[in-house]
Every structure is written in structure tokens, then in C-alpha cells.
Amino acid sequence: MMKKEKIVILSGPSGCGKTTISRFLLSKISNLKLSISCTTRKIRINEKHGKDYFFISKNIFLSKIKKYHFIEWEEVYKNIFYGTLKSELIKIWKNNNNILFDVDVKGGINLKKLFYKNSISIFIFVKSENILKKRLIKRNSENIEKINIRLKKLKEENNHAYLFDFIINNKNLKKTKKKILKLVRNFIEINK
């Protein structure tokens, strides 16, 4: 399934800024397209099915696993699954575009293993649990119980940062965006 187009993997804990940075990259690099993931979690107020995620039931997700529709998938939280559809990659590659993955940490690790030669993986690091908690609360999309579940994974996810090509500490979003944009543009331009 390997192609000449480049793979950009953006990962990190919940609330680290992945989606904001992904949208920024997509607005700046015309031949970079988002691979829309599937999830069984509930849709948030500001999200759209087919744009942010494909929101599907657990039964449909499990059916897609059995039919080998995913290139990778993970039960990120209890009964909350995320996965990357093979059809998304094919659709993006058909138009000779590079692929951006905005994925959880385990998904990022799995994608790096699959596409190691043709990919750049970037871990967005946020050291402080308090900063992440404030961001998740500000997002206003989950109750405190779900926020605490996400925060419990922070240490485990940060412990996997070394498996990525680059670790970027997101202390200042504006600087982080510029740094990641430079990394991604340089990577895409190499061996075009």
C-alpha cells in the first residue's frame, strides 16, 4: 500500500492542540489532505460527520474490523474506538496528495511502523496536567469524569513520545504552529 506521497503523523495527548495544528497545516499546504478517522465516541457540538470524523456505532466499527477495512485501529478508551480506513488513504493518494493523520498516540505509533520510510511523526508534548485540564474544560465538550479519564492517560502517552521523530513542546501555540509547519514543509519538499 506504499506510495510516493508523504505521510504526516500528528499525535499527542487529548487537549495538546492536535486538531488546531492540523487545521493550520491544511490551510497552509495545499497538497496535504486529512485522513478522516472513524470513531465510536459521540459527536461534539462543533464537529461534522465526514469532516472531523466518521461517527459510527460500536457494532459498525467492529464489523469494519472483521472486514479488514482499517489500516490501524485502537480502543483508546473503554468502548471508544478510533481507526484509520484504508479507503481514506486510497482516496487521498488517488489525487496525488500527501496525507495528514491527526491521531491518538497508539494510532500514531502504529502508523509510523507501517509508513516509517515515507513518514514524519510529530508528538505534541504538554508537560503540565493543569494546562491540559484547563484546555479540555474550555473545550466544553465532555463532563469532568471524561476529562479525568483523558488526563489519566497523559503520563502513559508522554512516555511514548520518544517513539516519534520529533517532540514539540506546545507552550506557545503560535510558535508551535510555525515550528511544525516548517518541519512538515521541509519533509514534503525532500525527494519530491
Sequence and secondary structure as in RCSB ss.txt:
>XXXX:A:sequence
MMKKEKIVILSGPSGCGKTTISRFLLSKISNLKLSISCTTRKIRINEKHGKDYFFISKNIFLSKIKKYHFIEWEE
VYKNIFYGTLKSELIKIWKNNNNILFDVDVKGGINLKKLFYKNSISIFIFVKSENILKKRLIKRNSENIEKINIR
LKKLKEENNHAYLFDFIINNKNLKKTKKKILKLVRNFIEINK
>XXXX:A:secstr
   SS EEEEE STTSSHHHHHHHHHHH TTEEE   EE S   TT  BTTTBEE  HHHHHHHHHTT EEEEEE
EETTEEEEEEHHHHHHHHHTT EEEEEE HHHHHHHHHHSGGGEEEEEEE   HHHHHHHHHHHT S HHHHHHH
HHTHHHHHTTGGGSSEEEE SSHHHHHHHHHHHHHHHHHTT 
